[in-house]
Amino acid sequence: MKLGTIIFLAAFFLLDLMLRKKFPGFYKRIQLPFNIIASIVVAVYCGFLIYTVYDVLTSTVSGGDKVFFVIFIGSIVAVYAALITDLWRRWLKDKKEENDNG
């Protein structure tokens, strides 16, 4: 797992928060493409993480290390899934409010 990838994804989500707070009109226009790009990037990253789990499980690493690694990677994937779910829930909520208000 590269630190650069984690920093990139964290910056991506911080950019989302900053744009939502400082430029709400602009953010509304780019929110859907932003969510799609974020979902794709996170899906690819989590796919690589899952492949590393497979790689570790098929290696000669000790059983305890395998269990720790699977739990660690599982928690990382869960955090990213929660972040993406939050992005989409917020987008659906905003769209519903926009439709209700006319």
C-alpha positions as CSV (number, residue, x, y, z in Angstrom):
1,M,0.0,0.0,0.0
2,K,1.5,3.3,-1.0
3,L,1.2,6.3,1.1
4,G,0.9,8.5,-2.0
5,T,-2.4,6.7,-2.9
6,I,-3.8,7.2,0.5
7,I,-2.8,10.9,0.5
8,F,-4.4,11.3,-3.0
9,L,-7.7,9.8,-1.9
10,A,-7.7,11.9,1.3
11,A,-7.0,15.0,-0.8
12,F,-9.8,14.0,-3.1
13,F,-12.3,13.8,-0.3
14,L,-11.0,17.1,1.3
15,L,-11.5,18.8,-2.0
16,D,-15.1,17.6,-2.1
17,L,-15.7,19.1,1.4
18,M,-14.0,22.4,0.5
19,L,-15.9,22.9,-2.7
20,R,-19.2,22.1,-1.0
21,K,-18.6,24.7,1.7
22,K,-16.9,27.5,-0.3
23,F,-18.5,27.2,-3.8
24,P,-21.9,25.6,-3.4
25,G,-23.2,26.7,-6.9
26,F,-20.1,25.3,-8.7
27,Y,-20.2,22.2,-6.5
28,K,-23.8,21.5,-7.5
29,R,-22.8,21.4,-11.2
30,I,-19.8,19.1,-10.7
31,Q,-21.1,16.9,-7.9
32,L,-22.4,14.0,-10.1
33,P,-19.2,13.7,-12.2
34,F,-17.1,14.1,-9.0
35,N,-19.1,11.3,-7.3
36,I,-18.6,9.1,-10.4
37,I,-14.9,9.7,-10.6
38,A,-14.5,9.2,-6.8
39,S,-16.4,5.9,-7.0
40,I,-14.3,4.6,-9.9
41,V,-11.0,5.6,-8.2
42,V,-12.0,4.0,-4.9
43,A,-13.3,0.9,-6.6
44,V,-10.0,0.4,-8.5
45,Y,-8.0,1.1,-5.3
46,C,-10.1,-1.3,-3.2
47,G,-9.7,-3.9,-6.0
48,F,-6.0,-3.6,-5.7
49,L,-6.2,-4.0,-1.9
50,I,-8.4,-7.1,-2.3
51,Y,-5.8,-8.5,-4.7
52,T,-3.1,-7.9,-2.2
53,V,-5.2,-9.8,0.4
54,Y,-5.3,-12.7,-2.1
55,D,-1.6,-12.4,-2.6
56,V,-0.9,-12.5,1.1
57,L,-3.3,-15.4,1.8
58,T,-1.6,-17.5,-0.9
59,S,1.9,-16.7,0.4
60,T,4.0,-18.3,3.1
61,V,3.3,-15.6,5.7
62,S,2.3,-16.9,9.1
63,G,-1.4,-17.4,10.0
64,G,-1.5,-14.7,12.6
65,D,0.0,-12.1,10.1
66,K,-2.5,-13.2,7.5
67,V,-5.4,-12.6,9.9
68,F,-4.1,-9.2,11.0
69,F,-3.6,-8.2,7.4
70,V,-7.1,-9.3,6.3
71,I,-8.7,-7.4,9.2
72,F,-6.6,-4.3,8.5
73,I,-7.4,-4.2,4.8
74,G,-11.0,-5.0,5.5
75,S,-11.3,-2.0,7.7
76,I,-9.7,0.2,5.1
77,V,-12.1,-1.0,2.4
78,A,-15.0,-0.4,4.9
79,V,-13.9,3.2,5.5
80,Y,-13.7,3.9,1.8
81,A,-17.1,2.2,1.2
82,A,-18.6,4.4,3.9
83,L,-17.1,7.5,2.4
84,I,-18.5,6.7,-1.1
85,T,-21.8,5.8,0.4
86,D,-21.9,9.1,2.2
87,L,-21.1,11.0,-1.1
88,W,-24.0,9.3,-2.9
89,R,-26.4,9.7,0.0
90,R,-25.7,13.4,0.2
91,W,-26.1,13.7,-3.6
92,L,-29.5,11.9,-3.5
93,K,-30.6,14.0,-0.5
94,D,-29.7,17.2,-2.3
95,K,-31.5,16.1,-5.5
96,K,-34.6,15.2,-3.5
97,E,-34.6,18.6,-1.7
98,E,-34.1,20.3,-5.0
99,N,-37.1,18.5,-6.5
100,D,-39.3,19.1,-3.5
101,N,-38.5,22.8,-3.5
102,G,-39.3,23.1,-7.2
